[in-house]
Amino acid sequence: MVFEKEFKEAIVNLSIKEKDRLLLRLLKRDIPLANQLYFELVSTQTVEERRTELEEMVVKRVATMSKHSSSIQDLLQKTRSLSGDITEQVKITKDKFGEVSLNLLMMIELLKSNNPKISFFSRGKPQKFAVYLVARAFKVLVLIGAMHEDYLVDFKSDLERLGELISQNDLLNKTAKHHGLEVEWLLSGEIPENIKERQDALRKRGLLK
């Protein structure tokens, strides 16, 4: 939504008391923004401390999900929920490094627990789950590609581990190849300079979805 100049000026000219009242009303309706402001203005946690706390949460959640999911659809739904929680926390902390590291951790933990059985769930089609993981791995590469090149070394071991786990699963391997993800990018840590353009082109073809 684009605000007109007159409207902006009217807001600026409100009394401090009225601005405070409106701000508190808006924050009650926008919980993510309220959480972001709380983290920035009140919380004593650092970004790194919050990230460590989330890492522990991700490991525990994936273990519970893997143990109690009755079908591949159930596992996918819970994975999407966890991914959403990671995204929400990244918005609160503005932790771009954590966005990559937490998503890598989530995928590695998921495959460590479920790799042998992904293709053998008694109900449902595992293909959708495989596409989700491949698309998420591609997104992580795009995020790293947008960072300063020095950050790559911090993620190289996790990228390699993810690549190894994908390589061990025929379904994931085939899905990665079909959707334009070269597993070698993960194994070697060598990300193409045009990775974002590749992602955009693949999505236009209806892939990575």
N, C-alpha and C positions, 0 to 999 in steps of 0.2 A: 504494500500500500504506500502511495506517495502522498506526503503531507504538503498542503499548500503553504506558501510563505506566510500568509496571514494567520493560519492556524498555529504554525510554529511560534510566531511572535506572540500570539495570545497565550500560549502555554508558558512562554518565558516570562511574561508579565504577570502571571498569577502570583499571589502571595506565597511566601514560604510555607505557611501553615496549610494552604490549599494544595500546594504541590506535594507535601508530605502525605496528606490524606489520600490524594489520588494515587500516589506511588504505592502506598500500602494496600489499597484496593486492587491495583493491578497485579501486585506480587501474589496476592491470594489466588488470582486466576492463572498466573504463570509460574507454576511450581519450579520448572527447570531454571528460570531466571532467578527466582528466589534462592534456590540452592547455590547457584553460581555466585550471587552477591554474598551469601552467607560464607562461602568458602573464601572469597576474596577479602571480606571485611571483618569477619569474626573468628573463623576457624584458626586454630593454632597449628594445624597440620601443614606440612610442606607438600608440594606436588609429589615428591619422591616417596614420602610416607604414605600418602593416599594411594599411590601406585602399588606399593608393597602390600597394602591392605587388600587391594583389588586382586592382586596376583593370588593371594591366599584364597579369596572368595572364588576365583575362577577354577582353581584346582579342586576345591571342595564341591562346587556345583557340577563340574564335569563328572566327577566320581559318582555323585548321586544320580545324575542324569543317565549315565552309562549303566548303572546298576538297576534302575527302576523303569527304564523305557521299555514299553511292551511292543513297540513297532518302530519302523524306520521313520514313519510320519511323526510319531510321538517324540523321537529323538531330535528330529529336525525342528519341530515346534519349540522344544526346550532350548535348542541351540540358538534359534532366532531370538528368543527371549533374553538369553544370556548376552548375545551380541548387542541387543538393544540396551542392556544395562551398561555395557562397556561404553557404547556411544554416548549415553547420557552422562556418564562420569567424565568422559573426555570433554564434553561441552562445559561441564562445571569447572574443571581444572585447566582447560585449554592445554592439555598434555598431549602434544602431537607424538612425542616419543612413546608415551604409554599407549596411544592408539595402535601403534604398530606392535609393540612388545606384548600387549595383552591379547591382541587378536592372534598373534603367532602362538602364544601360550595356549589359548583356547583350542586352536586347531591341532597342535601337537598332542595335547592331553586327550582330545577326542579320538584321534587316530591311534594313540597308544592303547586306549581302552577298547576301541571298537573296530580297528582295522581288520582283524580276522573274520569278523562276522557281518560286516556291512553288506556284503552280497548275499547273505543267507538269513536275513530276517524272515520269519515265517509269514508275515503279512506286510503288504505294501511294496512299493517300488523304490529301490535304493538309488535309482538314477537321479532323482530330484535332490537327494541329500548330497550326492557326488557333485552335481552342478553347483550347489550352494558353496561347498568347500572350495571348489576350483575358482569360483567367482571371488570368494573372500581372499584366497591366496593371491589372485591377480590384483585385487584392490590393495593389498599390503605392499606388493611390489610397486604399484603406482605411488603410494604414500612415501615409500622410501626414496623412490626416484625424484620426488619433489623436495627432499631434504638435502642438506649439504652432504657431499660425498663422504665426508669423514664419519658420518653416522653409520654407514654401511657396515663397518667393521664390528659395530655393536650388535648387529642383527645377523651376522654371517653364520654363526653356529646354529642359531635357531632356524634360519632359512635352509641350511643344509639338512638339519634333522627333519624338517617338514618335507623336503624333497625326498629324503630316504623313505619316509613313511608312505608318501604317495606312490613311490616307485614299487613298493611292496604289495600294492593293491591293483590288480588288473583293471577293475572297474574305474578306479580313480585315474589310472594311467591313460586309459582310453578316453575318458571324459576330458581330461586335461588336454590331450592332443586334439580332440574334436573342437574344443573351445579356445584353441590358440594359446594355451599356456605351455611353454616349454619347461619341463621339469628341470632341465639343465640350468635354467636361470636360478633356481632355488639351490641346486647342488653346488654350483660354482660361485654364487653370489654376484654374478655378472648380469646386471639389469640393463636391457636396451635403453638407449637414451630417449627413444620415441615410445616408451612403454605406455604413456597416457594416450597417444594417438592410436596405438594398437588396440587399447581397450575400447576407445570410442568407436573404432571401425568394426570391432567384433560385436559390440552392442547394436550397432546399426543393422547388422546381419541377423539380429535376434539371438545372439549367443550370450553366454555369461549371465543368463537369466533363468 
